[in-house]
Amino acid sequence: MKNSSPLDKPLFHRLSRIVDAMGVEAYVVGGYVRDYYLRRPSTDVDVVVVGDGIAVAEALGREVHSRVAVFRRFGTAMVRAGGVEVEFVGARKESYSHDSRKPVVEAGTLEDDQRRRDFTINALAWSLNGERFGELVDPFYGMDDLEDCIIRTPCDPDITFSDDPLRMMRAVRFATQLGFDIEEETFEAIERNRRRMEIVSAERIITELNKIILSPVPSIGFDLLERTGLLELIFPELHRLRGVERVGAHAHKDNFLHTLKVLDNVARRSDDLWLRWAAVLHDIAKPLTKAYDPHAGWTFHQHEVVGSKMVPAIFRRLKLPMNEHMKFVQKMVFLHLRPIILSEDMVTDSAVRRLLFEAGDDVEALMTLCEADITSGIDSKVKRYMSNFELVRRKMRDLEERDRVRNFQPPVTGDIIMREYDIEPCNTIGEIKEIIKNAILDGEIPNEYDAAHAMLERLAAERGLVRRGQ
């Protein structure tokens, strides 16, 4: 099969001349080829050389005057040319020990190299040589699987997944990103080999999990992780959300399925990875807070509080960043019920001020999460909530314009109190600051220095504090 059009770039013609002059076979292989047929953008090119891949990379680097990054330990090299990153490797075959993902590597043929790849759709190759330039080499029928939207391994899936268990996560990730199905034998092999994930580092797992979360419909991936048994191993807190418990006429919803709906709803509204993580974790504490009340049915009191406290430990174990991203997710989990409560009650200025103050610049993200959290199948109920949310949004805009509450710092600081009343740091200062802050948030005084200072003088007098110099 000839297909010269995808290689009609100066880079590939230059590479063709180089490998022909060196007398070696070379092929573009993997994701770049796959994505061409799927009409997906791709800027990373993998080139397999039946011979010395590093030597070909260095020859290209000399021609395009580009630095060559050489990784001799892995037998690879990388060159930036023609606006893309090109990685070179010598064709190889691999063998694995049972307790490691690191293979023993030896030189091999192109077919050896294609056989070692994770999936048939990633084993497609185009020749870069002479008269075969652009010819598709597809010994494992990857084109058929592309057309049938199938994820399948080139060889025995039990061997593929036992050798490198991360490929099980990659199968789920590709199925999620591409909207493909995992072929039946491949799926069953994931179930059989899922315990092999124990030898994979958390850093590698979270990379794949983040790509699943960033997919167009991330629920596909989490459903596959659950059905293959992987989720229980890598993310037990989320796995424990699954299921419905019933007592008499009372049953709660399946919080796992609800979480997936919320995640998909957020994904339709935002590409923000951390807001999507907030969707994943917003109800994470429901199994811990679940209780049955004969009159009220199932309750999950304080699940937002308990859930926010769980976030740091989950981030730490999954090797997610322990920085402002974690704090953002923690804040979203803690506050995710607040707009819903506001929308059900009379929307008071005081309650909205407090929400603006606590959410700060993240208030729009919070409202996005809360709107996504409405997953009822009753249209009238959804419309009522969305209408009430719009009322909350309008109240937020009005108060923000009038009171400048978002991220505000009370006009009277601890330094002012200590300076004017000549006192050292103490609980009284914190108490006075809290009263003034609450007075502003409750609308008792305006968010202005003069009004706050007048309250300070009254509160200080009540506590027997004397101004300096009096």
Buried (B, 14 or more C-beta within 10 A) or exposed (E): EEBEEBBEEEBBEBBBEBBBEBEBBBBBBBBBBBBBBBEEEBEEBBBBBBBBBBBBBBBBBEBBEBEBBBEEEEBBBBBBBBEBBBBBBBBBBBEBEEEEBEBEBEBBEBBBBBBBBBBBBBBBBBBBBEEBBBBBBBBBBBBEBBEEEBBBBBBEBBEBBBBBBBBBBBBBBBBBBBEBBBBEEBBBBBEBBBEBBEEBEBEBBBBBBBBBBBBEBBBBBBBBBBBBBBBBBBBEBBBBBBEEEEEEEBEBBBBBBBBBBBBBBBBEBBEBBBBBBBBBBBBBBBBBBBEEEEEEEBBBEEBBEBBBEBBBEBBEBBBBEEEEBBBBBBBBBBBBBBBBEBBEEEBEBEBBBBBBBBBEEBBEBBBBBBBBBBBEEEEEEBEBBEEBBEEBBEBBEEBBEEBEBBEBEBBBEBEBBBEBBEBEEEEBBEEBBEBBBEBBBBBEBBBEEEBBBEBBBEBBEEEEBEEEEE
